[in-house]
C-alpha cells in the first residue's frame, strides 16, 4: 500500500516519513511488509489509508493534476480536507488514529455487524430497518449508490434485516468483515471523544469545495466542517448524493486516489463521467494518460 508511489515520488515518500514521526513507527514499512494483522488494526489502517491517498494525490500533482473539488468516503473525507487546506497533515494523521481507536472502542463488548444490501431502493432498506428495530439498533450506514446500501447495528437486528432484504428481492445481502458498526448511532461515544480531539486541532476554511458525507453539499467554513466531522461518525455516508452533487457542480472527471477501486465502480454507475484511479505506479500512469486531454502533463 503506497510503496511504489513512495519509491518514485519524493513528495510521497516525505508524507510517509512525516506520518511515521507522528505515529512513532515506520508507517511505510508496515504498509509494505506488515505484519498484516497489525496493519488491519483500525488505529493503523486509518493512518495508512489516509497517507496513501495523499501520497497518490501528491504524485498526481507532480504531473500538474490538481482538483477543482473534493470528496472522500468516511475516512477519505479527511484526505480531502488535508488536500483542501482545512487540516494540517500531521494533525490529520493524529486525528484519524484517534478516530480509529474511538470507533473501535465505542461498541466494545457488544455483538455488532454490518451488511451490504444490493438491489433494493434506499427507501425499502429504511423500511426494513424500521421493521426490525425491536431486535436492536439497525440503521443505514452508507448510501453508496448503484442500488447498494450498507446497514449496521446490533448483530441480531442486522442479520434479520439482511434476511428480510433477501426475501424482498435483494440481489445480494452480505455480512461485512468489519470490527464495528461504523456510521450508526452506536458510535455516539466515539463522536463525543472525537469532538474533544477536534478541539485540540486548528481547522482553516477550505481552499476548495469539499462535499460533506453528512449533507452531500459543499462546505468551506472551518467551524461547520468541525461540526460535520463529529456528526459523520454517527451519520450515514451519503456517497451517491455526493457524487451527483459533484457532477452538478460541473465535475466531469473523477480520480480515486488511494488503495482500492470500489469508489470508481460506484461513480461509474452513478454519473456519466471519466472515472480513473491512482493507487500505485501503474494505475497512476494510466490515470495520467486518461486525463491527458483535460490537463497539462
C-alpha positions in Angstrom: 0.0 0.0 0.0 1.7 3.1 -1.3 5.3 1.7 -1.5 5.6 2.0 -5.3 4.4 5.6 -5.3 6.8 6.5 -2.4 9.7 4.9 -4.2 9.2 7.1 -7.3 7.9 10.4 -5.9 9.9 12.2 -3.2 6.9 14.2 -2.1 5.0 11.0 -1.5 7.9 9.5 0.5 8.1 12.6 2.6 4.5 12.2 3.6 5.2 8.7 4.9 8.2 9.9 6.8 6.2 12.8 8.4 3.4 10.4 9.3 5.9 8.0 10.9 7.2 10.8 13.1 3.7 11.4 14.3 2.9 7.8 14.9 6.2 6.7 16.4 6.7 3.8 14.0 7.7 3.3 10.3 4.3 3.5 8.5 5.7 2.7 5.0 7.4 -0.4 6.3 4.2 -1.5 7.9 2.3 -0.9 4.6 4.9 -2.8 2.6 5.9 -5.6 4.9 3.2 -6.0 7.5 2.5 -7.9 9.6 -1.0 -7.9 8.1 -2.7 -8.3 11.5 -1.1 -5.1 12.8 -1.9 -3.2 9.6 -5.5 -4.3 9.8 -5.9 -2.8 13.3 -8.1 0.2 12.7 -5.9 2.6 14.5 -3.2 1.7 12.0 -5.4 1.1 8.9 -6.8 4.6 9.1 -3.5 6.5 9.0 -2.2 4.1 6.4 -5.1 4.7 4.0 -5.0 8.4 4.7 -1.3 8.8 3.9 -1.5 6.5 0.9 -4.3 8.6 -0.6 -2.4 11.8 0.0 0.8 10.3 -1.4 -1.1 9.4 -4.6 -2.6 12.9 -4.7 1.0 14.3 -4.4 2.1 12.1 -7.3 -0.7 13.4 -9.4 0.1 16.9 -8.5 3.7 16.3 -9.6 2.3 15.9 -13.1 0.1 19.1 -12.8 -3.1 17.3 -11.9 -5.0 19.5 -9.4 -8.6 19.1 -8.2 -11.4 21.6 -8.6 -13.5 19.9 -5.9 -13.0 17.1 -3.4 -14.9 14.4 -1.6 -14.0 11.2 0.3 -16.0 8.4 1.7 -15.8 8.2 5.5 -12.0 8.2 6.3 -11.4 9.6 2.8 -13.0 12.8 3.8 -10.0 13.6 6.0 -7.7 13.2 3.0 -9.9 15.6 1.1 -9.8 18.1 3.9 -6.0 18.0 4.0 -5.8 18.5 0.3 -8.2 21.4 0.6 -6.0 23.1 3.3 -8.5 22.6 6.1 -6.4 20.2 8.2 -2.6 20.2 8.7 -1.2 16.9 7.6 0.3 15.9 10.9 -2.9 16.9 12.7 -4.9 14.7 10.3 -2.6 11.7 10.9 -3.1 12.1 14.6 -6.8 12.6 14.3 -7.5 9.6 12.2 -5.5 7.3 14.5 -7.6 8.7 17.4 -10.8 8.3 15.4 -9.9 4.7 14.7 -9.4 3.9 18.3 -12.5 5.7 19.4 -14.7 3.9 16.8 -13.2 0.5 17.7 -13.9 1.1 21.4 -17.3 2.6 21.1 -19.2 -0.7 20.7 -16.7 -2.9 22.5 -18.3 -5.8 24.3 -21.4 -5.6 22.1 -22.2 -8.0 19.3 -22.5 -5.9 16.2 -22.5 -6.3 12.5 -22.7 -4.6 9.2 -24.2 -5.8 5.9 -24.2 -4.6 2.3 -27.7 -4.9 0.7 -27.6 -4.8 -3.1 -30.6 -4.4 -5.4 -33.1 -2.6 -3.2 -34.1 1.1 -3.2 -32.9 3.2 -0.3 -36.5 3.7 1.0 -37.0 -0.1 1.0 -33.9 -0.6 3.1 -35.0 2.2 5.5 -38.4 0.5 6.0 -36.8 -2.9 6.6 -34.5 -1.4 9.2 -37.5 0.2 10.9 -39.3 -3.1 10.9 -36.5 -4.9 12.8 -35.5 -2.3 15.4 -37.4 -4.3 18.0 -34.3 -6.6 17.8 -31.8 -3.8 18.4 -30.2 -1.0 16.6 -30.2 -1.4 12.8 -29.7 1.7 10.6 -28.5 2.6 7.1 -24.7 3.5 7.4 -23.8 4.1 3.7 -25.9 5.1 0.8 -23.3 4.0 -1.8 -25.4 4.2 -5.0 -25.9 1.6 -7.7 -28.6 0.0 -5.6 -26.2 -0.6 -2.7 -26.9 0.4 0.9 -24.8 -0.7 3.9 -26.6 -1.2 7.2 -25.1 -1.6 10.7 -26.0 -2.0 14.3 -26.7 -4.9 16.7 -25.8 -8.2 15.1 -29.3 -9.9 15.6 -31.1 -6.9 14.1 -28.7 -6.6 11.2 -28.9 -10.3 10.3 -32.7 -10.3 10.5 -32.8 -7.2 8.2 -30.4 -8.9 5.8 -32.6 -12.0 5.7 -35.7 -9.8 5.1 -33.9 -8.0 2.3 -33.2 -11.3 0.5 -36.9 -12.1 0.9 -37.8 -8.7 -0.5 -35.8 -9.3 -3.7 -32.3 -8.0 -2.9 -29.8 -9.5 -5.3 -27.3 -9.8 -2.5 -27.2 -9.3 1.2 -23.7 -9.8 2.5 -22.4 -9.6 6.0 -19.2 -7.5 6.1 -15.9 -8.3 7.8 -15.7 -5.2 9.9 -14.9 -4.7 13.6 -17.6 -2.1 14.5 -20.9 -0.7 13.2 -19.5 2.5 11.7 -21.7 5.5 10.9 -24.5 4.3 13.2 -25.9 5.7 16.4 -23.8 3.0 18.3 -20.8 5.2 17.5 -22.1 8.0 19.8 -19.3 7.5 22.4 -16.8 7.9 19.6 -18.4 11.1 18.4 -18.1 12.6 21.8 -14.4 11.7 22.1 -13.7 12.9 18.6 -15.3 16.3 19.3 -12.9 16.7 22.2 -10.0 15.7 20.0 -11.0 18.1 17.3 -11.0 21.0 19.8 -7.2 20.4 20.1 -6.7 20.9 16.3 -6.8 24.0 14.2 -9.0 23.9 11.1 -8.9 26.5 8.3 -11.5 27.4 5.8 -11.3 25.2 2.7 -9.4 26.5 -0.3 -11.5 24.1 -2.5 -15.1 22.9 -2.1 -15.3 19.7 -0.1 -18.6 17.8 -0.4 -19.6 16.6 3.1 -20.5 12.9 3.8 -23.3 14.1 6.1 -25.1 16.7 3.9 -23.8 15.8 0.4 -23.3 19.6 0.0 -20.0 21.5 -0.5 -18.6 23.1 2.7 -15.8 25.6 3.1 -16.1 27.2 6.6 -13.9 25.6 9.2 -16.3 25.6 12.1 -19.1 24.0 10.0 -16.6 21.3 8.9 -15.6 20.7 12.5 -19.2 20.0 13.5 -19.8 17.8 10.4 -16.8 15.7 11.2 -18.3 14.9 14.6 -21.7 14.1 13.0 -20.1 12.0 10.3 -19.2 9.3 12.9 -22.9 8.7 13.7 -24.5 9.6 10.4 -24.9 7.6 7.2 -22.5 8.5 4.4 -24.4 10.0 1.5 -22.0 8.9 -1.2 -24.4 8.6 -4.1 -25.8 12.1 -3.4 -22.2 13.4 -3.0 -21.2 12.1 -6.4 -24.3 13.6 -8.0 -23.7 16.9 -6.3 -20.1 17.0 -7.7 -21.4 16.3 -11.2 -24.0 19.1 -10.8 -21.1 21.4 -9.9 -19.5 20.6 -13.2 -17.1 17.8 -12.4 -16.7 15.6 -15.4 -13.6 13.7 -14.4 -13.2 11.8 -11.1 -9.9 10.4 -9.9 -9.9 8.0 -6.9 -6.6 8.5 -5.1 -5.5 5.7 -2.7 -5.9 2.0 -2.2 -8.7 0.2 -4.0 -11.2 0.9 -6.8 -14.5 0.4 -5.1 -15.5 4.1 -5.3 -14.6 4.2 -9.0 -17.1 1.4 -9.7 -19.8 3.2 -7.8 -19.1 6.5 -9.5 -19.3 4.9 -13.0 -22.7 3.5 -12.1 -24.0 6.8 -10.8 -23.0 9.6 -13.2 -21.7 9.8 -16.8 -18.1 10.9 -16.3 -14.4 10.0 -16.9 -13.5 7.8 -13.8 -9.9 6.9 -13.1 -7.9 5.7 -10.1 -4.4 6.0 -8.8 -3.1 3.6 -6.2 0.3 2.5 -7.5 2.7 3.5 -10.2 0.9 1.5 -13.0 -2.6 2.9 -12.2 -1.1 6.4 -11.8 0.4 6.3 -15.3 -2.9 5.0 -16.7 -4.8 7.8 -14.9 -2.4 10.4 -16.3 -3.0 9.1 -19.8 -6.7 9.2 -19.2 -6.5 12.8 -18.1 -4.2 13.8 -20.9 -6.8 15.6 -22.9 -8.0 17.6 -19.9 -4.8 18.5 -18.1 -1.3 19.6 -18.9 1.1 16.8 -18.0 
